[in-house]
Structure formats: C-alpha cells, structure tokens
C-alpha cells in the first residue's frame, strides 16, 4: 500500500478493446504487449467471461462504446478469449512486463486443474504472473456451466485452500464441502514468493475481508479506498499478524466522455491521479481504448502516459 505518495506504476487493460481492434485481430494484443513492455509499462491485465446469457445486456449499452462495460450492459455475444491462454501468449512474447489475470472466475473450474494452470503460468512467465480469482456476477454463466451460483463464494474459498495444499504439500489431501481428495501428488509447484494473489470487489463484506486477510497479496477494487477502508484493513491484518502495508493496491483511472469520441487522458489524469495516490494506489489501471481509436498509436500513448505521470512527481 502506497503510504508515502510515491509515483505509481501503470498497468494496461488488454480486454474490452473493442473500439481499437475487431475480434478477428485478437492476435494484435500480443503486439500491444511487446510495445507496452518496450515503452516501460509495468503490467498488462485481462478479465473474462466463459459464456454469457441474455441478461448480460438487460440494462442496455453504454452511451459511448469506449466506456467501461458494466454488469448488465454487456452484449451477450461479446468475444471473451480464454484469459490464461492469452496471457501465456503474452508471456512468451515478452520478458519483463507483469502478466495479470484480473477477474478469473475460479468457481467455474475444477480447483486441481486450475492450480496446475496457475503454477504453469508462474513458471513460463518466470515469476511475472499475478492472478485475481473472483466469483463474478452473471447467474446465467453459472447455469450454463452447471455450477451453483449461490455457493460461488464458498467454492472460491475451497479453491484457495486447495491451491495452498497442492502448492505446499506432497502428497496433498483435502476434505471439503465441494471437493475431496487424498494421496495426491501435484507437480510442478509454483514459487509462492513471486506468484501474487489479488482480490477485488465492490464492498468489504466480512467474508471478503476474511478471504483477503488469509490470502491476499494485493487488491484491485471497483471503488476508491476511503480512510475507513484503510483503517479496517489495518485492524484486520494486524489481528492476523500481518500488515496491510504488504498489499499492492491497484486503482482505476475512470474517464468521463463528453461526446461520442475518446476521453481526454490529460484531464482525466490531472483530476484523478492525486486522489488515487492518496488512496494508497501502487498501480494505476488504464484502459487504452478509453483514450484513442488508432491501434497504431499504442506506443505513442504509452510514452505520453509515463511522461505525464513522471511530470507530476
């Protein structure tokens, strides 16, 4: 957690770039990854859905197609590539930039196979991988995958417990509500000193606080952290023998769109960066498609972002 007002680093969204590239040019996101690394960007992140149902778009569509796509305002036919495959391709095309799976819907997968995928991502990225497991919001997605939506939080907690035993114990065993196994040999194991677990959400519910105190290396919330939020984290982490200072905090740069074109990056940064830093952000999340339409401008945009932030510190 940034307590000193230090200059934050930048991570770029590589999902929902619909106004930058058509779906059939998904391969160019790998080009973006190489450009971002070359310009000094800290990290790249993707989000996901596995499938979607009709209610995903029940609230309509954003006024501007460059806006963030909120729950209930998503075209059910939106393409969502497999996040771990996409990130593995980015990891293979780069060598230093962080690779972040932000919003991986763990309960839709089996915890042993997902633990293997995450361990493999840690190894092939040489320690650059971060994962943010989540439960998400779309009931029909769970129905299609034949997973009980009402138990998604408890399923995630079992995932986290199972990952821990698989990554630490040989042989491993687990006896839970949803998953049970014994005498299980799991390899390769990740290096937990570098594989980071982030969590995100829209409020600090008691179950969420317990989860992050037990497992979190970072937070990527959907709202600004208040002083009360930081005091809550300080208290709960101290009670568990940890310090909230250990957490990486990521926050969104969220622009306004005065018309049907791209947002003004400089105005957005000037208005929001000081508050994000004051809230404790170590990393600033930026969606490139908010601010420009020409994919050929990616390198120029990265340089401009870093130069403007440098100029504010």
Beta strands, then each sheet from edge to edge (+ up, - down):
strand 1: 9-13
strand 2: 43-46
strand 3: 98-105
strand 4: 129-134
strand 5: 172-175
strand 6: 180-184
strand 7: 196-199
strand 8: 218-220
strand 9: 248-252
strand 10: 283-286
sheet 1: 1+ 2+ 3+ 4+ 7+ 8+ 9+ 10+ 1+
sheet 2: 5+ 6-
end
